[in-house]
Amino acid sequence: MLLAKYPRRRYTHAKTPIEKLTHLTKLLNGPTIYIKRDDLLGLAGGGNKTRKLEFLIADAIRNGADTIVTGGALQSNHCRLTLAAAIKEGLKCQLILEEGVATPYNPNANGNNLLFNLLGAESIKVVPHGSDMLAEMHALGEELAMAGRTPYVVPIGGSNELGSVGYAACAQEILQQSFEDGLVFDDVVVASGSGGTQAGLIVGFHASSAPINVHGINVSRPNETQIPLITNLVHQTADYLNVSDNHLADHVHCYDGYVGEGYTIPTQGMIEAVQMLARTEGILLDSVYTGKVMAGLIDLIRKGAFKKEDNVLFVHTGGSTSLYANPTLFDDDLFVL
Ligand SMILES: Cc1ncc(COP(=O)(O)O)c(C=O)c1O
């Protein structure tokens, strides 16, 4: 895997830190837990999309784009970061936002919504829950092209083979840090949503023959649909990067027991996990992604899924900006030190 040959923009200036979660490790009395601070990546507020956008926006620029089109949920971190990357590159950015099942669009909402306006999205189109987002984005792209613009559609979550390269690169970064610090990771635990993060890590570790298990904690779908989604993206990414596809599908591990009633819908486990990280380590997670992933990790540890001597790396994919969109969510104390 020769990543240097793929066009890339740079939005972060150093490796993100890997920190030992001493208090959490002691509290759970299981494996030693580390955290990869991808919430500290560059652009407006950091998070996993920044790594994907380094490759996606480079491709947009190579294609002469003047306008980036993308979409996501009402509190989409992906939309915030895509917009920030576009602004940094002097490009326009138009967003399509999908309403939630029970959450209509509120133009005055805090969190990421506030930042869409602050960063100056050129337009925001709101569509009802269940809309075909890909079709909406392509229709907008065609409209822009008819008007003489050069649009570039960034897929939902930045999850295609180009976006996944960002996380194949992250796998290399983790291996380098592991070597520098003399730390061997047995397992990596990460969010499994649109899939680029998990798929990229799987391909990146596999390309280096590193025997690290990547555990994807689903945030929206059951395994029935999530495993094929991740497996396809793993194959596409391996193909794009010329990585051998040998037994790659065997490396796809997803857990669908922590989604709760659905995407963005809070769970008790998520609330406990977000409070636990905040109150033991002073680290902010979010309610939609990393809170559910941490709830999964805590539960797996309590169930004895890891050995005491294991080193487990939790990838913090960002998202805490959305905490400000729902100020009463953490009113009940489910975790008290
Ligand atoms: C904070 C955060 N974590 C995790 C994810 C999921 O990552 P992926 O879509 O690559 O599976 C997202 C996706 O939007 C996100 O915003």
The ligand as an ORCA input file, in Angstrom:
! r2SCAN-3c Opt
* xyz 0 1
  C     -18.784     11.537     15.172
  C     -18.952     10.422     14.208
  N     -18.496      9.213     14.556
  C     -18.655      8.145     13.743
  C     -19.293      8.267     12.529
  C     -19.457      7.037     11.699
  O     -18.385      6.869     10.834
  P     -18.597      6.087      9.473
  O     -19.708      6.818      8.760
  O     -17.295      6.166      8.777
  O     -19.000      4.712      9.793
  C     -19.774      9.508     12.119
  C     -20.476      9.636     10.822
  O     -21.115     10.582     10.513
  C     -19.600     10.618     12.979
  O     -20.051     11.831     12.657
*
